């Protein structure tokens, strides 16, 4: 085979491979940009003298036609503008045009928060905000795409 044809063939193959990877990356990046993460429900699981346990039901919606595999999210939880806990959703897979929910248990120690937080929880009237990042590995787990998110929920 002619050396020039070999070089042209190799360049053509490389262009096809990188073109495919580029299209795949753009598709997967678009998928994570379109997901919605929010608090669907909050319940007080346990109310003690020194702490309480909240159960957050986090809903992750995938409105796209792409399958999402092993999405994770880490977030801070705020009540009365006070950072009260950290939460994690670990490796959720979501079919196209569907959603997944994850229960996240949080223990809040009253010694670590102010009276506004304690009163809100004890009276059952508080606004809860989660703020964090969702992470999705793409291109055969070679790259990670990060999407920041914020969601609020009124418990009353």
C-alpha positions in Angstrom: 0.0 0.0 0.0 1.1 3.5 -0.8 2.6 5.4 2.3 0.4 8.4 1.5 -2.7 6.2 1.5 -1.7 4.7 4.8 -1.4 8.2 6.4 -4.7 9.3 4.9 -6.4 6.2 6.2 -4.9 6.6 9.7 -5.9 10.3 9.8 -9.4 9.4 8.6 -9.7 6.8 11.3 -8.5 9.2 14.0 -10.9 11.9 12.8 -13.8 9.3 13.1 -12.8 8.2 16.5 -12.3 11.7 17.9 -15.5 12.9 16.2 -17.5 10.0 17.8 -15.9 10.8 21.2 -16.7 14.5 20.8 -20.3 13.9 19.9 -20.7 11.4 22.8 -19.2 13.9 25.2 -21.5 16.7 24.0 -24.5 14.4 24.4 -23.6 13.3 27.9 -22.8 16.8 29.0 -26.2 18.0 27.7 -27.8 15.2 29.7 -26.4 16.3 33.0 -27.3 19.9 32.2 -30.9 18.9 31.8 -31.3 16.9 35.0 -33.3 18.3 37.9 -32.5 17.6 41.5 -34.9 18.6 44.2 -36.3 17.7 47.6 -39.5 15.9 47.1 -40.4 15.4 50.8 -38.9 15.8 54.3 -40.0 13.9 57.4 -38.8 14.1 61.0 -37.8 10.5 61.8 -36.7 11.0 65.4 -36.9 14.0 67.7 -34.6 13.7 70.8 -33.6 16.2 73.5 -30.1 16.7 72.0 -30.7 15.9 68.3 -33.1 15.0 65.6 -33.0 12.9 62.5 -34.5 14.1 59.2 -35.3 11.9 56.2 -34.9 13.8 52.9 -36.4 12.3 49.8 -34.3 13.6 47.0 -35.7 13.3 43.5 -33.5 13.4 40.4 -35.3 13.8 37.1 -33.9 12.8 33.7 -36.0 14.5 31.0 -33.6 13.5 28.2 -33.6 10.4 26.0 -30.2 9.3 27.4 -29.7 6.7 30.1 -27.8 8.1 33.1 -25.5 5.7 34.9 -24.1 6.1 38.4 -24.9 9.8 39.0 -23.8 10.9 42.4 -24.5 14.1 44.4 -23.1 15.8 47.5 -24.9 18.7 49.1 -25.1 20.9 52.2 -28.4 21.3 54.0 -29.5 24.7 55.4 -32.3 25.5 57.8 -32.9 29.1 58.9 -29.8 30.1 56.8 -27.6 27.8 58.9 -25.6 24.9 57.5 -26.9 22.0 59.6 -25.7 18.8 57.8 -24.2 17.3 54.7 -26.0 14.8 52.5 -25.0 12.4 49.7 -26.8 10.5 46.9 -24.6 7.7 45.8 -24.5 6.2 42.3 -28.1 6.5 41.0 -29.0 5.2 37.6 -31.9 6.8 35.8 -33.6 5.6 32.6 -34.5 8.1 29.9 -37.5 10.4 30.6 -37.8 9.1 34.1 -36.7 9.9 37.7 -35.1 8.2 40.7 -35.5 9.0 44.4 -33.1 8.5 47.2 -33.7 8.7 50.9 -31.0 10.6 52.8 -31.0 10.4 56.6 -29.5 13.4 58.4 -28.8 13.8 62.1 -28.8 17.3 63.4 -27.2 17.9 66.8 -28.8 20.9 68.6 -25.4 21.9 70.1 -24.2 22.7 66.6 -27.0 25.0 65.5 -28.9 28.1 66.7 -32.2 28.5 68.4 -34.0 29.4 65.1 -33.1 26.0 63.7 -34.2 24.1 66.8 -37.5 26.0 67.1 -38.3 25.5 63.5 -37.7 21.7 63.7 -39.6 21.4 67.0 -42.6 23.4 65.8 -42.5 21.6 62.4 -42.3 24.9 60.5 -39.1 25.5 58.6 -37.6 26.0 55.2 -34.9 23.6 54.1 -32.4 24.3 51.3 -30.0 21.9 49.7 -27.1 23.2 47.7 -24.4 21.1 46.1 -23.0 19.3 43.1 -24.0 16.4 41.0 -21.3 14.4 39.3 -21.4 12.1 36.3 -18.6 10.1 34.8 -18.6 10.2 31.0 -16.6 8.8 28.1 -16.0 5.4 29.6 -15.4 7.0 33.0 -12.4 9.0 31.7 -13.9 12.4 32.5 -16.2 13.8 35.2 -18.9 16.4 34.6 -20.0 18.5 37.5 -23.3 20.3 37.8 -24.1 22.7 40.7 -27.7 22.7 42.0 -29.9 24.3 44.6 -33.3 23.2 45.8 -35.7 24.3 48.6 -38.5 22.7 50.5 -41.0 24.2 53.0 -41.8 21.9 55.9 -45.1 22.8 57.6 
